[in-house]
Amino acid sequence: MDNSTDRAKILIEELKILQGVINRMAQNSLECKKWTLALAVGVLSLKIEAISHLCGLCVLGVLLLCFWFLDAYYLTQERSFREQYQ
């Protein structure tokens, strides 16, 4: 009887740890989206004549791709931890 109580406590603690990891992954994903929006607005708002429009769009495209891959990584990690949670 004592063994099953200990196992239940350990399971509850493990689920709390997994929930904390999932919450951090969701927060990281949100921060990634905030940075993407801020940098995209920053690149689009630059009105420097020395930089051509094509170069600005290339920089914007690279930034968007980098943050898209980073966000996809966080979401993949979050899903894998959710699978363990269930």
Phi, psi and omega in degrees: 000318180293325180295319180291327177293318177296319179295321179295319178295319179295319179297318179297317179295321178296320178293325176295320178295315178298321178295322176297319178295317179298318179296320178294321178296319178295320178294319178296320178296319178295317178297322178299318179293322178297314179296322179299314180296315181297315181290324178296317178295320179297316180292319181289334182275350178292129181241045181273126182287336182290333179264125180287161180296325180294318179296317178298320178291325176295316178298316179298318179297318179296316178300314181296320179295317180298312181289331177294316178295320179296317178295320178297322177297313180298318180293323177295316178297317179299317179295321180294323177289327177294325177297322176292328183293327182273000000 
